[in-house]
Amino acid sequence: MFNVTTKSMQWGEETLTLETGKVARQADGSVIATLGETSVMANVTFARQQKPGQDFFPLTVHYQEKYYAAGKVPGGFFKREARPTEKETLTARLIDRPIRPLFVPGFKNEVLVMCTVLSHDLVNDPDMVAMIAASAALTISGAPFRGPIAGCRVGFEDGEYILNPTVDDMQDLRLNPEQRLDLVVAGTKDAVMMVESEAYELSEAEMLGAVKFAHESIQPVIDLIIDLAEDAAKEPFDFQPEDYSELSAAVKAAGETEMRAAFAIADKQERTAAVAAARETIKAALSEEQLEDANLGSALKGLEASILRGDVVKTGKRIDGRKTDEIRDIVAETGILPRTHGSALFTRGETQGLVVTTLGTGDDEQFIDALHGNFKSNFLLHYNFPPYSVGEVGRVGGPGRREIGHGKLAWRALQAVLPASTDFPYTIRVVSEITESNGSSSMASVCGGSLSMMDAGVPLKAPVAGVAMGLILEDDGSYAILSDILGDEDHLGDMDFKVAGTENGITSLQMDIKVAGITPEIMENALAQAKDGRLHILGEMNKAISGAAEFSVHAPRIETMQIPTDKIREVIGSGGKVIREIVEVSGAKVDINDEGIIKIASPNGEAIKKAYDMIWSIVAEPEEGAVYTGTVVKIVDFGAFVNFFGKRDGLVHVSQIENRRLNHPSDVLKEGQEVKVKLLGFDDRGKVRLSMKVVDQETGEEIKKEEKAEG
């Protein structure tokens, strides 16, 4: 009934297995990839015909984590998987980015790739397993895919690169100073196609070494996929890209001059209008048959690309007149919003981000219900890209894949320099509102986010800047690397290469290739040119940073204290009675965790002190020999009970009230009276012994023996 093909190999510390022929047999390609005990099923289907008039490639990649894979029931009311989580969205993008450029040019049939996590051993992250499964399924499907690709994750510890580190090793890297890198690389046999990373000030050489290590490590996986395809691949789909060279020639003849003049305009809005006008001029010169050709859009784009790309490589001059390594003018401003905790406006040419920082308490941490476990995050970065930022009208809705991906890239770049939560016990939320866009708004979010947090008084280890690099790679091997790319250069170029970091090193690297990969030489040169650009941008940002910013008066103050774990119950009280009383009386927020760390938050310093003192009085132990101010709470025949330390009472024996014989303690004391007492110690039953007569009741100073003798 089944025609099963299975291939296995040892990969790092685990066994990697690819299997096809048993599950989802009606899909064009179906592969279950297993690494350790983590299994992902990838299913590929593609349309046999292109939709009429379609001028783009409709590839859709879905990645789904089923909670049953880890033996969990989903949270929430409905108890079933709902909209994609951030991890699922980011992983779908990770798979999409390296496979998209590898379909045969001109192929515009609809393609669907669905990856489903079936089993998760909580050790091997399923994202890389999904990428391998998707590549294998595409390779055997018969689709015109020029793969296979493979991907892996790389860590960096004690100067050594680590292949496929565990989920725990990669969890919250900033709390693990030993581990300095979370790098994902995808590539073909010959070239790297995609890079995504979170790093902790790695040098350019260390980062390049990690990429090379990853590319070498995926070679056996690519061989395994080829081995599987030799036994299980379907007949290749008979696809021949249409020859529209005559149409391209007609388009070029009709409007090359107008299009070249349009691309010579430096201002984006004027250039966009001129390019649109040149397109209309070209269309006016074409026949009805040529206008109805589905390849007209591709021919127009080809003309635009040839003008932009050819001029850059030949002359070294770009459409806005800059040199290839020149950064646009930068204006950085901080503190522009009066009521926010921190704000910055970062403008680089025609790209601008308004970035705002809000400081919250432990109650504001984000709770994340992940497949490998539940955890909290105290650093949030949200990126918004409204239509007006590019002068367009559009529908406004929730964040899409692009917004989530750009926000995560900026998050990775900035979180490497955050202070430890023990030093700065705040939840930090950064929101980047892109108000103008013409290239690399994610890197503007990095720069603006760094400035905004510093304006809010967050003690960052160092400022972070980011720059987007581009590449024009011609057929003859000549190329130009572009610093701080424009939107058109990104759209018509061959590479989007984003590097963020401090003066000391890289904190994030993201690369996407639109051609069949780049050489190590190009990547090395791009990293070096990006470093120069990053240092220049940091220099411009420093002009807006004038020393440490004052902490906003509108932000909550947080005091942290550590108590013994055996005292936690006393602070909380029965049913939370004690901690509720502390909050009500002091007016401060109080949060306590299982380790005995208490965070007290309030904009009012007096409220924090009051709560602190109330908690301290519960957990602290009185010190023998110390003098305390107390209140008489009860008078008995043999002395008086004094409340002297929080809720703790002690006995002042009648003989310890004054240096004379008293008939009754009430001769000199009354309930509610404030007195000064010295803690003499504890009797055999643990009862507290106090003395008044050894303390000057006016000054609170202890009376020495010499003074007594003189008296």
Secondary structure, 3 states (H helix, E strand, C coil): CCCCEEEEEEECCEEEEEEECCCCCCCCEEEEEEECCEEEEEEEEECCCCCCCCCCCCEEEEEEECHHHHCCCCCCCCCCCCCCCHHHHHHHHHHHHHHHHHECCCCCCCEEEEEEEEECCCCCCHHHHHHHHHHHHHHHHCCCECCCCEEEEEEEECCEEEECCCHHHHCCHHHCCCECEEEEEEECCCCEEEEEEEECCECHHHHHHHHHHHHHHCHHHHHHHHHHHHHHCCCCCCCCCCCCHHHHHHHHHHHHHHHHHHHCCCCHHHHHHHHHHHHHHHHHHCCHHHHCCCCHHHHHHHHHHHHHHHHHHHHCECCCCCECCCCCCEEEEECCCCCCCEEEEEEECCEEEEEEEEEECHHHCEEEEECCEEEEECEEEEEECCHHHHCCCCCCCCCCHHHHHHHHHHHHHHHCCCCCCCCCCCEEEEEEEEEECCCCHHHHHHHHHHHHHHHCCCCCCCCCEEEEEEEEECCCCCEEEEECCCHHHHHHCCEEEEEEECCCCEEEEEEEECCCCECHHHHHHHHHHHHHHHHHHHHHHHCCCCCCCCCCCCCCEEEEEECCHHHHHHHHCHHHHHHHHHHHHHCCEEEECCCCEEEEEECCHHHHHHHHHHHHHHHCCCCCCCEEEEEEEEEECCEEEEEEECCEEEEEEHHHCCCCCCCCHHHCCCCCCEEEEEEEEECCCCCEEEECCCECCCCCCECCHHHHHHC
